Structure formats: structure tokens, C-alpha cells
Amino acid sequence: MAQDMRTYLADLEAAGELVRVTREVDPDLNMGGLAFQAASRLNKAVLFENISGHPGWKAASYICGSRSKLAVSLGTTSGKFLQELRSRLQKGLTPIRMVDDGPVKEIIMKGSDVDMTRIPFHKMADADAGRYSGSGMHLVKDPETGVRNISLHRNQLQGPNQLGILIAPTRHLHMVYQKYEAMNKPMPVAVVYGHHAAYYLAANYTASYDVDELEVAGSILGEPVEMVKCETIDLEVPAHAEIVVEAEIPPHKRIVEGPFTEHTGYSRAGAGLNPYLEVKCITMRRNAVYYALQGGRPIAESQVLDGAPMEMVLFERLKDVGGFVNLKDVVVPPYVGGAHLVIIQLAPRVEGEVNDVLMAALSSQYIHPRIVIAVDEDVDPHDPQQVFWSLSTRCNPATHTFVVPETKGLTLDASARLVSPPGVFPQIRLGSKMGINACKPPVRLAEEREEHRISVPQGMGEYRIEDFVT
């Protein structure tokens, strides 16, 4: 049986990572807040089974909201997740498999039957302009090469057959859209709402422009992705998706979109005149389960999905800087809001090596990181307390930090200066990047390194307080 969102939900429930909510919830009033509480207080994904105004629908949230949940999708543990993901991707791409039909074709709505308001999009935060979806994987084809690209974007519900979208400038989807605009043609796009976590990992994996992320998804799944042809546009889509929306993005046309509370926790950045989707067809499974991916802070699901592939890609990039780096780990903390901060764990061998690694991390395939902190092998990069301790005791700001000004900023980074006209697509921001060395002196300087050895409380590991408390 093909792996899909339903098999993934079953696996999450079996692993104790999912709770069910049977009481009625409201997409406008409380669904976002309840999903957030399930994740932040219970550390669980949630399946809403009774949604006001949407009889028969179910919606899942935070199913990709932590490393432990993503580990379930690969049949492994949190500690072995990156190793397993690297192992699967190192086997190479897995070609797709075309099929004649699939579950996503069980219900087909065209023409006057198209009504996006039937799908339980929800208002995620109080500052949002209305109902949004954050789970739409947007599939397009380069009109010249035919290479597919799939990426995650927000969609504002603007009417029965219209969706807003924010397209990041200079990224792959924008590159494809520019080609269609140059031809003055609408860009066909298929939006997938709900599938196995492997698809979302692939959609957030930044590969070369000529790499088909659906072949990446197949490698992560360990099986070919089965694809079916769309009904109204010249694209193929995953046959086992929950919902597929077939649409076109008109050239040179813009409409007000936003505000929307993104992974940064802010809502204003990115809002303004943006492109939009004209919906032509909806196909879905019977009793479709909608993926109500939740945005906002401190942990947005998109932040976790951005971080996991980024950690793996950066690890592969950094381990060979200068020929070899004694690299231990790369962490994109899910609590920092948008993968803007990366923590690198290594044991530096010689002077200058840390700065080389910091520069490589700040100039990778990803535009998100703008602050990178290097810590030594005796500091757990997953523990904020230890990272801050290392910053406090090992970093001399005058000699252990550097700033690179005038770098390309992320559209959603409100701290970066907007250089394009306000509210006009595409929005271009100019920012800066910072490297911080919070490591001990290098291994070559053994005596100086010993000065930074962490002292251990006397008797730790030999005695237990439980044995002394009566």
C-alpha cells in the first residue's frame, strides 16, 4: 500500500504523537489556538473530527511539528532522524511512476461546482486578514525544460475560486513564473493539500533548479511516487494526495494579499499586492482529511519543515570546508522563528577554521540563515541553556564575531530593509549576516583549550540524590 497522509496519521497515533478532538471547533474562532496548545502544551499533533460549518470533514495540525514526529515518518527515532534522511537521499533520485487513476480522483469538481470555501481553511492568528492555508505544496513545470518543482506557500482564501499566494523572489517558483510572464501566459499550478510527511520534507528541500522534488520525495519514502494527470491543466499530481487544486496564476496581475502571521510571529512582512490563483478544478479523496498546518510562534510547522532538510544540506556542505571539518552536528532550532539562526557543533582543529565554517553556513543554498553560532563538542546544540552559556563564557564580541552587511534578505524578515516599493511584488529586502564563534580554542592549542574545560560537580556519576533523600 502506498504511503500517504492516512498511513502517516495512523503511525503518529500508534507512536503516541497524536490526539483526537471530537468536540466541535470553529475555523474562525478557535481551531488555530487549539492546535497551537496541543503542540506547545502537549507536544502532540491533533486531529479535529468535528468542524463547524464543514460537516464530514476532518483536519490535522502539527503532524510535522517536531523532530520526533518527522522521525515517525521515516520509521526511526529523533536521534537517528538526520542520519536516516541522509542515508535515503544518498541513494539518489527515485523516478516517479505514472498511473491511470488514484484515490485523489474519487471526487472531482469543475466549473460551477468549484468552491474552495468547502475546505476548512482556518484563521491562524488574530492579525490575519482571514482564513489561510499553510499546507499547500505548489507544483509547477518549467515551460522550457518541463522539469517539475514543488514548494510550500501560503494561500489566502479570497473567494470560491480564488486564492492569494506569496511567492518569494529569486526562488524556484518565482523563476518559473517569470518565464510565463515573459510569454504573457498564465502559469498552470497544482496545489496539494495533505500527504505523507516525506512530500513536505521534499518540498522544503532546496536542491538544484533542475531536480524534480517529487523524485526526492520518492527517495525519502523508499518507493516511487505514483502520479496521475490533472483534469484541466497540463500537470501531473500525486495519486494518493488528500486534496488537489488545479489552478492558473495570471501574468502581470496582482491583488491585495495579507496580512498573515508567518513563522516569524509577525504578520505585516510580505503583505501587499501579490499574484493570485484562479481555481479551475478540485479533486479529492472521499472523506478527505485537510492538513491545517499552523503558522505563528514560537514553533510553526513550516519552521520545522524548513529546518530538517536545511540541517542535512548544511551538514553535507560544512563537513568538507577546507578539506575536512570535525563536524558533530548542525541544528536549526524550531523555536527561533524562521530558520534565521543556525547552531553548528564542531571541534575546531586550528585557528581560523571556525570562521571558514561560519562563512560557508551563511552562504549556502538557503537564504534564511542570517545568524550562525558555532559551539564546541562539549555543548549540546539542542539545549538553549547550554548554547547561551557558551556565548556568555567563550565568545569575545570584539574578536569572535563578524558581520557581513548588504546581503539579500528573506522577504518575511521584517528586520531587513525593504528596498522595493512597499506592497509591490516582488518584495526585495536587504539585510546582513553574522557569525559568532562560541567555541573553545582549537585542538592545536591544548593548554588554552584545557582552560575552557567544563568542571563537573564532585561525585556526579557516582552518587544519586535519590539515595540520600529520606
C-alpha positions as CSV (number, residue, x, y, z in Angstrom):
1,M,0.0,0.0,0.0
2,A,1.3,3.4,-0.9
3,Q,2.4,5.7,2.0
4,D,0.1,8.7,2.3
5,M,-1.3,11.1,4.9
6,R,-3.6,8.4,6.3
7,T,-0.8,5.9,6.9
8,Y,1.2,8.7,8.5
9,L,-1.6,9.7,10.8
10,A,-2.0,6.1,11.9
11,D,1.7,5.8,12.6
12,L,1.7,9.0,14.6
13,E,-1.2,7.8,16.7
14,A,0.4,4.4,17.3
15,A,3.6,6.3,18.4
16,G,1.6,8.4,20.9
17,E,2.2,11.5,18.9
18,L,-1.4,12.4,18.1
19,V,-4.5,13.3,20.0
20,R,-8.1,13.5,18.7
21,V,-10.6,16.3,19.3
22,T,-14.2,15.2,19.0
23,R,-15.8,18.4,20.3
24,E,-16.9,21.0,17.7
25,V,-14.2,23.5,16.8
26,D,-14.6,26.7,14.7
27,P,-12.1,27.6,11.9
28,D,-12.6,31.3,12.5
29,L,-12.7,31.3,16.3
30,N,-10.5,28.7,17.9
31,M,-9.1,26.0,15.6
32,G,-5.7,27.7,15.4
33,G,-5.4,28.3,19.1
34,L,-6.4,24.8,20.0
35,A,-3.9,23.3,17.5
36,F,-1.2,25.6,19.0
37,Q,-2.0,24.4,22.5
38,A,-1.9,20.8,21.5
39,A,1.6,21.3,20.2
40,S,3.0,23.7,22.8
41,R,1.5,22.2,25.9
42,L,1.0,18.5,25.0
43,N,3.7,18.2,22.3
44,K,1.1,16.4,20.2
45,A,-0.3,16.6,16.7
46,V,-4.0,16.9,16.7
47,L,-6.9,15.6,14.5
48,F,-10.1,17.7,14.6
49,E,-13.1,15.4,13.9
50,N,-16.0,17.9,14.2
51,I,-15.5,21.2,12.4
52,S,-18.2,23.9,12.5
53,G,-19.6,24.7,9.0
54,H,-17.8,21.7,7.4
55,P,-19.8,18.6,8.1
56,G,-18.0,15.4,7.4
57,W,-14.5,17.0,7.3
58,K,-11.5,16.2,9.5
59,A,-8.4,18.4,9.8
60,A,-5.0,17.5,11.1
61,S,-2.5,20.0,12.5
62,Y,1.2,19.9,13.7
63,I,1.7,16.5,12.1
64,C,5.1,17.7,11.0
65,G,5.5,19.9,14.1
66,S,8.6,18.3,15.7
67,R,11.6,16.2,15.0
68,S,10.0,13.3,16.8
69,K,7.0,13.3,14.5
70,L,9.1,13.5,11.4
71,A,11.2,10.6,12.7
72,V,8.0,8.6,12.8
73,S,7.5,9.2,9.1
74,L,10.9,7.5,8.4
75,G,10.4,4.7,11.0
76,T,13.2,5.9,13.2
77,T,14.0,7.9,16.3
78,S,14.6,11.6,16.8
79,G,18.3,11.0,17.4
80,K,18.7,9.0,14.2
81,F,16.4,11.1,12.0
82,L,19.1,13.1,10.2
83,Q,21.3,10.0,9.7
84,E,18.3,8.1,8.2
85,L,17.3,11.1,6.0
86,R,20.8,11.4,4.7
87,S,21.0,7.7,4.0
88,R,17.9,7.7,1.9
89,L,18.8,10.7,-0.1
90,Q,22.3,9.5,-0.7
91,K,20.9,6.6,-2.7
92,G,19.9,9.0,-5.5
93,L,16.6,10.2,-7.0
94,T,13.7,7.8,-7.4
95,P,11.8,8.3,-10.7
96,I,8.0,8.8,-10.5
97,R,5.5,6.2,-11.7
98,M,2.6,7.3,-13.8
99,V,-0.7,5.6,-13.1
100,D,-4.2,5.9,-14.8
101,D,-6.2,6.6,-11.6
102,G,-5.8,7.1,-7.9
103,P,-7.7,8.0,-4.7
104,V,-7.3,11.7,-5.3
105,K,-9.8,11.3,-8.2
106,E,-12.6,9.9,-6.1
107,I,-14.3,13.3,-6.1
108,I,-13.9,15.8,-9.0
109,M,-15.4,19.3,-9.0
110,K,-15.2,21.5,-12.1
111,G,-16.9,24.7,-13.3
112,S,-19.7,25.9,-11.0
113,D,-19.1,23.1,-8.6
114,V,-15.7,24.6,-7.7
115,D,-15.9,26.1,-4.2
116,M,-12.8,26.5,-2.1
117,T,-14.9,27.6,0.9
118,R,-15.9,24.0,1.4
119,I,-12.4,23.2,2.5
120,P,-11.8,24.1,6.2
121,F,-9.1,26.7,5.8
122,H,-8.8,28.4,9.2
123,K,-7.8,31.8,10.7
124,M,-4.5,31.0,12.3
125,A,-3.8,34.2,14.3
126,D,-5.6,37.4,15.4
127,A,-3.7,39.6,12.9
128,D,-4.6,37.5,9.9
129,A,-6.7,39.0,7.1
130,G,-8.9,35.9,7.1
131,R,-8.7,32.2,6.5
132,Y,-5.5,30.8,5.2
133,S,-3.8,27.5,4.3
134,G,-0.1,26.9,5.0
135,S,0.0,23.3,3.8
136,G,-0.3,23.9,0.0
137,M,2.5,22.2,-1.9
138,H,2.6,24.1,-5.2
139,L,3.6,22.1,-8.2
140,V,4.7,23.8,-11.4
141,K,6.7,22.9,-14.6
142,D,9.4,24.9,-16.2
143,P,7.8,25.8,-19.6
144,E,11.2,25.3,-21.4
145,T,12.6,22.2,-19.8
146,G,9.5,20.5,-18.4
147,V,11.2,20.0,-15.0
148,R,8.8,19.9,-12.1
149,N,9.2,22.0,-9.0
150,I,7.2,21.7,-5.8
151,S,7.4,24.2,-2.9
152,L,5.3,25.2,0.1
153,H,3.5,28.5,0.0
154,R,0.7,30.3,1.9
155,N,-2.8,30.6,0.3
156,Q,-5.4,33.2,1.4
157,L,-9.0,32.2,0.8
158,Q,-10.2,35.1,-1.3
159,G,-13.4,33.5,-2.8
160,P,-14.9,30.3,-4.1
161,N,-12.4,30.1,-7.0
162,Q,-9.6,32.4,-6.0
163,L,-6.6,32.0,-3.7
164,G,-3.9,34.5,-2.8
165,I,-0.2,33.5,-2.7
166,L,3.1,34.9,-1.6
167,I,6.0,33.9,-3.9
168,A,9.5,34.5,-2.6
169,P,11.6,36.5,-5.1
170,T,14.5,34.7,-6.9
171,R,13.4,31.3,-5.6
172,H,12.4,28.4,-8.0
173,L,8.7,29.1,-8.2
174,H,9.4,32.8,-8.9
175,M,11.9,31.8,-11.7
176,V,9.2,29.6,-13.4
177,Y,6.6,32.4,-13.0
178,Q,8.9,34.9,-14.6
179,K,9.2,32.7,-17.7
180,Y,5.4,32.5,-18.0
181,E,5.1,36.3,-17.5
182,A,7.7,36.8,-20.2
183,M,5.5,34.8,-22.6
184,N,2.4,36.6,-21.3
185,K,0.8,33.3,-20.4
186,P,-0.9,32.1,-17.2
187,M,1.2,29.6,-15.2
188,P,-0.5,26.3,-14.5
189,V,-0.1,25.2,-10.9
190,A,-1.4,22.3,-8.9
191,V,-1.7,22.7,-5.1
192,V,-1.6,19.6,-2.9
193,Y,-3.2,19.9,0.5
194,G,-2.3,16.9,2.6
195,H,0.1,14.0,2.1
196,H,2.8,11.9,3.8
197,A,5.5,13.9,5.7
198,A,8.0,12.8,3.1
199,Y,6.4,15.1,0.5
200,Y,6.6,18.0,2.8
201,L,10.3,17.3,3.5
202,A,10.9,17.2,-0.2
203,A,9.0,20.4,-0.9
204,N,11.2,22.2,1.7
205,Y,14.4,20.6,0.4
206,T,16.4,23.1,-1.6
207,A,18.0,21.2,-4.5
208,S,19.3,22.4,-7.8
209,Y,16.8,24.1,-10.1
210,D,16.8,21.0,-12.4
211,V,16.0,18.5,-9.7
212,D,12.4,17.2,-9.5
213,E,11.4,17.3,-5.8
214,L,8.9,14.5,-6.4
215,E,11.8,12.2,-7.2
216,V,13.3,13.4,-3.9
217,A,10.1,12.5,-2.2
218,G,10.3,9.0,-3.7
219,S,13.8,8.6,-2.2
220,I,12.6,9.7,1.2
221,L,9.6,7.4,1.0
222,G,11.6,4.5,-0.3
223,E,9.1,3.9,-3.1
224,P,8.2,5.7,-6.4
225,V,5.7,8.5,-6.2
226,E,2.6,7.4,-8.1
227,M,1.3,10.3,-10.3
228,V,-1.9,11.0,-12.2
229,K,-2.7,13.6,-14.8
230,C,-4.7,16.7,-13.9
231,E,-8.2,17.2,-15.3
232,T,-7.9,20.8,-16.6
233,I,-4.2,21.7,-16.7
234,D,-1.1,20.1,-18.2
235,L,0.4,18.8,-14.9
236,E,0.7,15.5,-13.0
237,V,0.0,15.2,-9.3
238,P,0.5,12.6,-6.6
239,A,-2.3,10.0,-6.9
240,H,-2.6,9.4,-3.2
241,A,-2.9,13.1,-2.1
242,E,-5.9,14.1,0.0
243,I,-6.8,17.2,-2.0
244,V,-5.5,18.7,-5.2
245,V,-6.5,22.2,-6.5
246,E,-5.9,22.8,-10.2
247,A,-5.4,26.5,-11.0
248,E,-3.6,29.1,-13.1
249,I,-1.7,32.2,-11.9
250,P,-2.4,35.0,-14.4
251,P,0.6,37.0,-15.7
252,H,1.2,40.6,-14.5
253,K,-1.9,40.7,-12.4
254,R,-1.8,41.4,-8.7
255,I,-4.3,41.7,-5.8
256,V,-4.0,42.7,-2.2
257,E,-3.0,39.7,-0.1
258,G,-2.3,39.5,3.7
259,P,-1.5,40.3,6.4
260,F,-0.7,36.8,7.6
261,T,1.2,35.6,10.7
262,E,4.2,33.8,9.3
263,H,6.8,31.6,11.1
264,T,8.5,34.8,12.4
265,G,5.4,35.5,14.6
266,Y,4.9,38.8,12.6
267,S,2.1,39.4,10.1
268,R,3.0,42.5,8.1
269,A,6.1,41.4,6.1
270,G,5.1,40.1,2.6
271,A,1.6,41.7,2.7
272,G,0.6,43.8,-0.3
273,L,0.0,43.4,-4.0
274,N,0.7,39.8,-4.8
275,P,-0.2,37.3,-7.5
276,Y,-3.2,35.0,-7.1
277,L,-4.6,31.7,-8.3
278,E,-7.7,31.2,-10.4
279,V,-9.0,27.8,-9.4
280,K,-10.3,25.6,-12.2
281,C,-10.9,22.2,-10.6
282,I,-10.7,20.5,-7.2
283,T,-10.1,16.7,-6.9
284,M,-10.0,14.9,-3.6
285,R,-10.4,11.6,-1.8
286,R,-13.7,10.6,-0.2
287,N,-13.8,11.8,3.4
288,A,-10.7,13.9,2.7
289,V,-8.6,14.9,5.7
290,Y,-7.4,18.5,5.4
291,Y,-3.9,19.4,6.6
292,A,-4.4,22.5,8.7
293,L,-0.7,23.5,9.0
294,Q,-0.4,26.1,11.7
295,G,1.8,29.2,11.4
296,G,3.0,31.7,14.0
297,R,5.3,31.4,17.0
298,P,7.1,30.1,18.8
299,I,7.0,27.0,16.7
300,A,5.4,27.0,13.3
301,E,5.2,23.7,11.4
302,S,6.7,25.3,8.4
303,Q,9.7,26.2,10.6
304,V,10.3,22.6,11.5
305,L,9.9,21.5,7.8
306,D,12.4,24.2,6.7
307,G,14.8,23.2,9.4
308,A,15.1,19.5,9.0
309,P,16.2,19.4,5.3
310,M,18.4,22.5,5.9
311,E,20.3,20.7,8.7
312,M,21.1,17.9,6.4
313,V,22.1,20.0,3.5
314,L,24.3,22.3,5.6
315,F,26.0,19.3,7.3
316,E,27.0,17.9,3.9
317,R,28.3,21.4,2.9
318,L,30.2,22.1,6.1
319,K,31.9,18.8,6.8
320,D,34.3,19.3,3.8
321,V,35.2,23.0,4.3
322,G,38.9,23.3,3.8
323,G,39.1,19.5,3.1
324,F,37.7,18.3,6.4
325,V,35.9,19.6,9.5
326,N,35.5,17.7,12.7
327,L,31.8,18.5,12.5
328,K,29.5,17.0,15.1
329,D,26.0,18.4,14.4
330,V,24.0,21.2,12.7
331,V,20.9,22.4,14.4
332,V,18.2,24.8,13.1
333,P,16.3,25.4,16.3
334,P,12.5,25.2,15.8
335,Y,11.9,27.9,18.4
336,V,13.7,30.8,16.7
337,G,11.1,31.7,14.1
338,G,12.0,31.0,10.5
339,A,15.4,29.2,10.4
340,H,17.2,32.6,10.6
341,L,19.5,31.2,13.2
342,V,21.7,28.1,12.9
343,I,23.9,26.4,15.5
344,I,26.9,24.4,14.5
345,Q,28.7,22.0,16.8
346,L,32.3,21.1,15.9
347,A,35.8,20.6,17.5
348,P,38.0,23.1,15.7
349,R,41.5,21.9,14.9
350,V,43.3,25.1,14.1
351,E,42.9,28.9,14.3
352,G,40.6,30.3,11.6
353,E,38.7,27.1,10.9
354,V,35.6,28.2,12.8
355,N,35.3,31.4,10.7
356,D,35.6,29.4,7.5
357,V,32.8,27.2,8.6
358,L,30.6,30.1,9.7
359,M,31.0,31.8,6.3
360,A,30.1,28.6,4.5
361,A,26.9,28.3,6.5
362,L,26.0,31.9,5.8
363,S,26.4,31.5,2.0
364,S,24.6,28.2,1.3
365,Q,21.6,27.3,-0.9
366,Y,19.4,28.8,1.8
367,I,18.6,32.4,2.2
368,H,17.1,32.1,5.7
369,P,20.1,31.9,7.9
370,R,21.5,35.3,9.0
371,I,23.0,34.4,12.4
372,V,25.2,31.3,12.8
373,I,26.6,30.3,16.1
374,A,29.5,27.8,16.5
375,V,29.7,25.8,19.7
376,D,32.2,23.1,20.7
377,E,31.8,19.4,21.1
378,D,31.1,19.7,24.9
379,V,28.0,21.9,24.3
380,D,24.6,20.4,23.3
381,P,23.4,22.5,20.4
382,H,19.9,21.4,21.0
383,D,19.9,22.9,24.5
384,P,19.3,26.7,24.5
385,Q,20.7,26.9,28.1
386,Q,24.0,25.4,27.1
387,V,24.2,27.5,23.9
388,F,23.7,30.7,25.9
389,W,26.2,29.6,28.5
390,S,28.7,29.1,25.7
391,L,28.0,32.5,24.3
392,S,28.5,34.1,27.7
393,T,31.8,32.3,28.6
394,R,33.5,31.6,25.3
395,C,32.7,34.5,22.9
396,N,34.7,37.7,23.0
397,P,32.5,40.0,20.8
398,A,35.5,42.1,19.7
399,T,37.4,39.1,18.2
400,H,34.9,36.2,17.9
401,T,32.1,37.8,15.8
402,F,31.9,39.3,12.3
403,V,29.1,40.9,10.3
404,V,28.6,40.9,6.5
405,P,26.5,43.9,5.5
406,E,24.3,44.4,2.4
407,T,23.2,40.8,1.9
408,K,20.0,39.6,0.3
409,G,17.3,39.3,2.9
410,L,14.3,37.0,3.2
411,T,11.0,38.6,2.2
412,L,9.4,37.8,5.5
413,D,12.4,39.1,7.6
414,A,10.9,42.4,8.9
415,S,14.3,43.4,10.3
416,A,15.8,43.6,6.8
417,R,15.4,46.9,4.9
418,L,12.7,46.9,2.2
419,V,14.3,48.3,-1.0
420,S,11.5,47.7,-3.4
421,P,8.3,49.9,-3.2
422,P,6.1,48.9,-0.3
423,G,3.5,46.3,-1.0
424,V,4.7,45.7,-4.6
425,F,5.5,42.2,-5.9
426,P,8.3,41.1,-5.7
427,Q,9.3,42.4,-2.3
428,I,13.1,42.7,-2.1
429,R,14.9,43.2,1.2
430,L,18.5,44.0,2.1
431,G,19.9,42.7,5.3
432,S,23.1,41.4,6.9
433,K,24.6,38.2,8.2
434,M,26.5,37.5,11.4
435,G,28.9,34.7,12.5
436,I,29.6,34.0,16.2
437,N,32.4,31.8,17.4
438,A,31.5,30.4,20.8
439,C,34.0,27.6,20.7
440,K,37.0,26.7,22.9
441,P,40.4,27.4,21.4
442,P,41.3,24.9,18.7
443,V,42.7,21.4,19.5
444,R,46.1,22.5,18.4
445,L,46.3,24.8,21.5
446,A,45.9,22.1,24.1
447,E,46.7,24.2,27.1
448,E,44.4,27.0,26.2
449,R,41.7,24.5,25.4
450,E,42.1,22.9,28.8
451,E,41.4,26.3,30.4
452,H,37.8,26.1,29.0
453,R,37.2,22.5,30.2
454,I,33.8,22.3,31.9
455,S,34.2,21.4,35.6
456,V,31.9,18.6,36.8
457,P,30.3,18.7,40.3
458,Q,32.1,16.4,42.7
459,G,30.6,13.0,42.8
460,M,28.4,13.3,39.8
461,G,28.0,9.9,38.1
462,E,29.0,8.1,41.4
463,Y,26.2,9.2,43.7
464,R,22.5,9.7,43.3
465,I,20.5,12.3,45.3
466,E,17.6,9.9,45.4
467,D,19.7,7.6,47.6
468,F,20.2,10.3,50.1
469,V,16.7,11.8,50.4
470,T,14.6,10.1,53.0
